[in-house]
Amino acid sequence: MTFSFNSRTYSVDLSRPTDLSIVLRDGAENPNCFWAPMPEFAPVRAGDFVGSTAEGGVVNFFNVRINPHGNGTHTECVGHIARERYVLHECLKSYHFLAKLVSVYPRRTEEGDRVIFRDQLEELWETGEAEALIIRTLPNDDLKKRCNYSGANPPYLHHEAAAWMVECGIRHLLLDLPSVDREEDGGQLLAHKAFWQYPENTRTDATITEMVYVPNELRDGLYLLNLQTISLDLDASPSKPVLYAVE
């Protein structure tokens, strides 16, 4: 398969996908943040019917309870912070993008926070080379697939870095952190607001995808991104970002 972006043509092998989403499981073995309840999977029970073949039922028929923002990989639109109503399925109308993967060590501040700064990203990006940016924070290990970030003050993105992304034309940001903003910031949400340009010049077609996991064997560089979500009438959805190497 071939596709074009900014007058350049790329070849893609669709037989070799890399899924960046983290599998959600019933219970505590999941990434979690902001004190959200853990996912729950439970069979439907109605009279003599039980929706579990393990319990003698004829089919598996489960209810699922999740919090899109707090449980695992998810994609959100500006409706996450806006007073107005924006929902993801109306904001995200395209699903394939040229993306660049970069790896960054968050820099520790004098206050002890770990932050991704604008100058770190500027060194890794060329103007106009992609429309989506994927940030893999270092060090990178499997703990990200089950880490409970609540109360841990995890790394985050400096708001000037988010504003720089707007200048670069980046419309879709993916990162392996629970939020682009500091866990407790007094409700300022500076990076969210800077990326979506809310409320002055709102970018309704821009998205943020958080809590991805990028395998170590995936090299930094350009990829075709397929961003898959559920059609929920909400500001966010569990999501499945899939990458394909390009030539």
Secondary structure, DSSP 4 states (H G I P E B T S, - for coil): -EEEETTEEEEEEEEEEEE-PPPP-SSSSS-B-TTPPPPEEEE-EETTEES-GGGT-SS--EEEE--TTTBSSEEE-GGGT-SS---HHHH----EEEEEEEEE-PEEPTTS-EEE-HHHHHTT--TTS-SEEEEEESS--GGGGT-B-TTS---EE-HHHHHHHHHTT--EEEESSS-SS-SSSTT--HHHHHHHTTTTT--TT-EEEES----TTSPSEEEEEEEEE---SSSEEEEEEEEEEE-
